[in-house]
Amino acid sequence: MLMTLKDAAVPGRLAPFSAALPSGQLLHLVGPNGAGKSTLLALLAGLLPAQGVIEFLQRPLAHWQGPALALARAWLPQQQMPLSEMPVFHYLRLHLPRVPDRSGIDDALSALLAALQLSDKLQRRLTQLSGGEWQRVRLAAVMLQIDPAINPRGKLLLLDEPMTALDIAQQKAVDDQIARLCAAGITVVTSGHDLNHSLQHAQRVWLLHQGAVVAQGAASTVLTPEQLAPLYQIAFRQAELDGRPQLMVLR
């Protein structure tokens, strides 16, 4: 098991819960604003003091040192201002892991830049990027950090609302890259607010409310009108579109 949590908690912010993360899984964190999704992601990233037992690759998460942890997991915070006037290529280079075999870096970098439509942005300064461009640069950086084509130690990618400021085509490109990483054995944990997106893409969902994980399981069993209505205080109906479940808000 990639990561296990037993009675893990952040006092005053996240109630104790237990769970397990296998390798190569796509997990979505879902819940209303303020439910605790960002806190939970920071907990999984090892960035918050926590209670309970959390093990990452069979070692206590608290025992991991910064450089080793950065080789094994990458984390995209919800918000981040550009660091400086540095160009995009410099920012991406800062996220490339220091590994003995660097033969796969050029190919992996070129493929990712093309997929995220960033190939022509390498000389652009970070402060000159639009919101969507900056978001895609940030996503490219953390994906490069743990991409197994570059870094065989990469295991876990944590993304806090990665689709912010992206158009539909760009969201599709990010979904494709996440699927590629999962197929290569990377576990991806991501938060968001599009319930139907989670229904279509997530293998598992953790549903949060008021700082507690209130349900865990397959997306189709967690994201139901019966479980969602009390949390969001609105009525839902589930239908099918092309044989796939679809949530609708009742007016």
C-alpha positions as a Python dict, from the first residue, in 0.01 Angstrom:
ca = {
    (1, 'M'): (0, 0, 0),
    (2, 'L'): (137, 340, -96),
    (3, 'M'): (-2, 530, 205),
    (4, 'T'): (-206, 431, 509),
    (5, 'L'): (-379, 657, 758),
    (6, 'K'): (-510, 548, 1097),
    (7, 'D'): (-704, 801, 1302),
    (8, 'A'): (-522, 1079, 1115),
    (9, 'A'): (-633, 1427, 1215),
    (10, 'V'): (-542, 1795, 1224),
    (11, 'P'): (-674, 1933, 1553),
    (12, 'G'): (-943, 2193, 1499),
    (13, 'R'): (-941, 2146, 1123),
    (14, 'L'): (-980, 1780, 1028),
    (15, 'A'): (-1152, 1509, 1232),
    (16, 'P'): (-980, 1169, 1277),
    (17, 'F'): (-1026, 924, 993),
    (18, 'S'): (-864, 609, 857),
    (19, 'A'): (-801, 519, 495),
    (20, 'A'): (-555, 360, 253),
    (21, 'L'): (-414, 472, -81),
    (22, 'P'): (-298, 204, -327),
    (23, 'S'): (-57, 272, -611),
    (24, 'G'): (-185, 395, -945),
    (25, 'Q'): (-522, 517, -820),
    (26, 'L'): (-706, 840, -904),
    (27, 'L'): (-879, 971, -592),
    (28, 'H'): (-1102, 1280, -586),
    (29, 'L'): (-1171, 1486, -273),
    (30, 'V'): (-1519, 1634, -295),
    (31, 'G'): (-1721, 1858, -66),
    (32, 'P'): (-1854, 2211, -20),
    (33, 'N'): (-1624, 2509, 30),
    (34, 'G'): (-1464, 2489, 373),
    (35, 'A'): (-1515, 2113, 400),
    (36, 'G'): (-1144, 2048, 461),
    (37, 'K'): (-1016, 1939, 119),
    (38, 'S'): (-711, 2167, 118),
    (39, 'T'): (-629, 2071, 477),
    (40, 'L'): (-647, 1703, 387),
    (41, 'L'): (-420, 1750, 85),
    (42, 'A'): (-166, 1939, 298),
    (43, 'L'): (-184, 1656, 552),
    (44, 'L'): (-113, 1396, 282),
    (45, 'A'): (174, 1613, 158),
    (46, 'G'): (337, 1608, 501),
    (47, 'L'): (302, 1984, 542),
    (48, 'L'): (85, 1993, 855),
    (49, 'P'): (149, 1858, 1205),
    (50, 'A'): (-91, 1568, 1241),
    (51, 'Q'): (-223, 1329, 1499),
    (52, 'G'): (-265, 958, 1439),
    (53, 'V'): (-52, 729, 1227),
    (54, 'I'): (35, 815, 865),
    (55, 'E'): (274, 592, 672),
    (56, 'F'): (406, 666, 325),
    (57, 'L'): (589, 382, 151),
    (58, 'Q'): (587, 196, 484),
    (59, 'R'): (765, 478, 669),
    (60, 'P'): (607, 734, 904),
    (61, 'L'): (536, 1041, 696),
    (62, 'A'): (677, 1266, 969),
    (63, 'H'): (1016, 1091, 936),
    (64, 'W'): (1064, 1185, 570),
    (65, 'Q'): (1322, 1455, 503),
    (66, 'G'): (1244, 1733, 255),
    (67, 'P'): (1466, 1629, -40),
    (68, 'A'): (1364, 1262, -23),
    (69, 'L'): (996, 1352, 13),
    (70, 'A'): (1017, 1586, -287),
    (71, 'L'): (1145, 1298, -499),
    (72, 'A'): (853, 1077, -397),
    (73, 'R'): (559, 1320, -395),
    (74, 'A'): (467, 1647, -562),
    (75, 'W'): (207, 1896, -439),
    (76, 'L'): (16, 2171, -619),
    (77, 'P'): (-136, 2423, -376),
    (78, 'Q'): (-464, 2587, -464),
    (79, 'Q'): (-310, 2932, -498),
    (80, 'Q'): (47, 3042, -564),
    (81, 'M'): (184, 3371, -686),
    (82, 'P'): (465, 3369, -947),
    (83, 'L'): (795, 3352, -764),
    (84, 'S'): (973, 3621, -962),
    (85, 'E'): (1045, 3754, -1310),
    (86, 'M'): (1214, 3424, -1404),
    (87, 'P'): (1118, 3272, -1739),
    (88, 'V'): (903, 2961, -1763),
    (89, 'F'): (1192, 2733, -1860),
    (90, 'H'): (1381, 2831, -1543),
    (91, 'Y'): (1080, 2763, -1323),
    (92, 'L'): (1031, 2420, -1479),
    (93, 'R'): (1400, 2340, -1444),
    (94, 'L'): (1376, 2404, -1069),
    (95, 'H'): (1125, 2117, -1047),
    (96, 'L'): (1327, 1863, -1243),
    (97, 'P'): (1449, 1599, -997),
    (98, 'R'): (1818, 1534, -953),
    (99, 'V'): (1844, 1175, -1070),
    (100, 'P'): (2149, 986, -1203),
    (101, 'D'): (1989, 894, -1537),
    (102, 'R'): (1864, 1209, -1711),
    (103, 'S'): (1824, 1051, -2053),
    (104, 'G'): (1445, 1063, -2048),
    (105, 'I'): (1409, 1426, -1945),
    (106, 'D'): (1408, 1592, -2289),
    (107, 'D'): (1148, 1359, -2438),
    (108, 'A'): (923, 1374, -2131),
    (109, 'L'): (951, 1752, -2112),
    (110, 'S'): (875, 1802, -2481),
    (111, 'A'): (574, 1572, -2470),
    (112, 'L'): (428, 1739, -2160),
    (113, 'L'): (482, 2091, -2293),
    (114, 'A'): (309, 1998, -2617),
    (115, 'A'): (17, 1835, -2436),
    (116, 'L'): (-38, 2140, -2213),
    (117, 'Q'): (18, 2389, -2497),
    (118, 'L'): (324, 2544, -2337),
    (119, 'S'): (594, 2482, -2598),
    (120, 'D'): (586, 2845, -2710),
    (121, 'K'): (582, 2987, -2356),
    (122, 'L'): (930, 2884, -2235),
    (123, 'Q'): (1085, 3229, -2273),
    (124, 'R'): (786, 3410, -2123),
    (125, 'R'): (836, 3558, -1776),
    (126, 'L'): (611, 3417, -1506),
    (127, 'T'): (461, 3756, -1434),
    (128, 'Q'): (359, 3792, -1800),
    (129, 'L'): (145, 3477, -1804),
    (130, 'S'): (-233, 3475, -1801),
    (131, 'G'): (-412, 3292, -1521),
    (132, 'G'): (-465, 2982, -1732),
    (133, 'E'): (-106, 2982, -1859),
    (134, 'W'): (34, 3011, -1506),
    (135, 'Q'): (-190, 2726, -1391),
    (136, 'R'): (-65, 2502, -1674),
    (137, 'V'): (297, 2592, -1597),
    (138, 'R'): (242, 2500, -1232),
    (139, 'L'): (81, 2171, -1335),
    (140, 'A'): (366, 2091, -1573),
    (141, 'A'): (618, 2156, -1295),
    (142, 'V'): (467, 1915, -1043),
    (143, 'M'): (401, 1651, -1307),
    (144, 'L'): (764, 1664, -1417),
    (145, 'Q'): (874, 1635, -1055),
    (146, 'I'): (728, 1283, -1014),
    (147, 'D'): (698, 1163, -1375),
    (148, 'P'): (831, 803, -1373),
    (149, 'A'): (983, 860, -1718),
    (150, 'I'): (1222, 1100, -1541),
    (151, 'N'): (1211, 1006, -1176),
    (152, 'P'): (1167, 637, -1085),
    (153, 'R'): (1111, 735, -721),
    (154, 'G'): (800, 942, -800),
    (155, 'K'): (489, 786, -643),
    (156, 'L'): (231, 1047, -540),
    (157, 'L'): (83, 1362, -697),
    (158, 'L'): (-142, 1591, -490),
    (159, 'L'): (-344, 1856, -674),
    (160, 'D'): (-561, 2121, -508),
    (161, 'E'): (-825, 2235, -760),
    (162, 'P'): (-602, 2182, -1067),
    (163, 'M'): (-870, 2281, -1320),
    (164, 'T'): (-891, 2643, -1199),
    (165, 'A'): (-870, 2895, -1489),
    (166, 'L'): (-852, 2619, -1755),
    (167, 'D'): (-1082, 2598, -2054),
    (168, 'I'): (-1249, 2274, -2160),
    (169, 'A'): (-971, 2167, -2398),
    (170, 'Q'): (-706, 2237, -2137),
    (171, 'Q'): (-900, 2043, -1875),
    (172, 'K'): (-914, 1748, -2115),
    (173, 'A'): (-536, 1772, -2162),
    (174, 'V'): (-483, 1768, -1784),
    (175, 'D'): (-719, 1470, -1748),
    (176, 'D'): (-518, 1285, -2013),
    (177, 'Q'): (-189, 1353, -1832),
    (178, 'I'): (-334, 1242, -1499),
    (179, 'A'): (-457, 920, -1662),
    (180, 'R'): (-111, 864, -1810),
    (181, 'L'): (55, 905, -1472),
    (182, 'C'): (-192, 672, -1301),
    (183, 'A'): (-134, 409, -1570),
    (184, 'A'): (238, 435, -1491),
    (185, 'G'): (173, 364, -1122),
    (186, 'I'): (148, 717, -982),
    (187, 'T'): (-132, 777, -731),
    (188, 'V'): (-308, 1108, -794),
    (189, 'V'): (-522, 1280, -530),
    (190, 'T'): (-707, 1587, -653),
    (191, 'S'): (-977, 1818, -520),
    (192, 'G'): (-1245, 1998, -716),
    (193, 'H'): (-1607, 2108, -731),
    (194, 'D'): (-1734, 1949, -1053),
    (195, 'L'): (-1929, 1649, -922),
    (196, 'N'): (-1997, 1510, -1268),
    (197, 'H'): (-1628, 1532, -1354),
    (198, 'S'): (-1556, 1322, -1046),
    (199, 'L'): (-1829, 1075, -1144),
    (200, 'Q'): (-1670, 1027, -1485),
    (201, 'H'): (-1303, 1018, -1392),
    (202, 'A'): (-1239, 926, -1028),
    (203, 'Q'): (-1178, 565, -930),
    (204, 'R'): (-1254, 652, -569),
    (205, 'V'): (-1395, 952, -386),
    (206, 'W'): (-1358, 1084, -34),
    (207, 'L'): (-1655, 1305, 53),
    (208, 'L'): (-1585, 1577, 311),
    (209, 'H'): (-1810, 1800, 518),
    (210, 'Q'): (-1722, 2044, 796),
    (211, 'G'): (-1374, 1903, 846),
    (212, 'A'): (-1466, 1536, 839),
    (213, 'V'): (-1442, 1257, 582),
    (214, 'V'): (-1803, 1140, 582),
    (215, 'A'): (-1789, 880, 303),
    (216, 'Q'): (-1530, 682, 106),
    (217, 'G'): (-1575, 454, -192),
    (218, 'A'): (-1633, 429, -563),
    (219, 'A'): (-1753, 753, -720),
    (220, 'S'): (-2087, 601, -820),
    (221, 'T'): (-2164, 489, -465),
    (222, 'V'): (-2048, 807, -288),
    (223, 'L'): (-2176, 1077, -522),
    (224, 'T'): (-2545, 1004, -492),
    (225, 'P'): (-2833, 1250, -446),
    (226, 'E'): (-2904, 1101, -103),
    (227, 'Q'): (-2552, 1168, 26),
    (228, 'L'): (-2495, 1502, -147),
    (229, 'A'): (-2823, 1682, -72),
    (230, 'P'): (-2767, 1727, 306),
    (231, 'L'): (-2413, 1857, 250),
    (232, 'Y'): (-2495, 2110, -21),
    (233, 'Q'): (-2846, 2191, 101),
    (234, 'I'): (-2992, 2149, -246),
    (235, 'A'): (-3181, 1869, -422),
    (236, 'F'): (-3010, 1648, -679),
    (237, 'R'): (-3140, 1398, -932),
    (238, 'Q'): (-2929, 1132, -1098),
    (239, 'A'): (-2988, 1042, -1461),
    (240, 'E'): (-2793, 859, -1731),
    (241, 'L'): (-2621, 1008, -2032),
    (242, 'D'): (-2484, 762, -2285),
    (243, 'G'): (-2506, 494, -2018),
    (244, 'R'): (-2309, 693, -1760),
    (245, 'P'): (-2443, 853, -1440),
    (246, 'Q'): (-2504, 1226, -1444),
    (247, 'L'): (-2603, 1450, -1154),
    (248, 'M'): (-2848, 1736, -1204),
    (249, 'V'): (-2958, 2006, -962),
    (250, 'L'): (-3333, 2029, -915),
    (251, 'R'): (-3478, 2379, -932),
}
